[in-house]
Amino acid sequence: MAKRKISGLYEAPIRRAEPAEHWKQLRQGDRVSVKLAPGYEDRGSVDAVSGDHSIVWVNLDGGRGRTLVHCADGVEIVRQES
């Protein structure tokens, strides 16, 4: 089988993903709403946040497990007011 060579793949600059400002306020235990796509929303609590706030682990309600969200995923995380 022939291999295809993708030219220029390694010359492209790497774009640094930056979290939204409100991600920097998230703390372990915060109740959040995770908006994956228009009309599709999950709720849960923050389990962990990376040091640079670009990654957030969320324990989803209803025993649906733990999910990792990266700031470059296009997912919105909004803290719920108590």
PyMOL commands that set and color helices and strands:
alter all, ss='L'
color gray80, all
select helices_A, chain A and resi 21-25+61-63+71-73
alter helices_A, ss='H'
color red, helices_A
select strands_A, chain A and resi 31-37+40-49+55-60+66-70+76-79
alter strands_A, ss='S'
color yellow, strands_A
deselect
rebuild
show_as cartoon
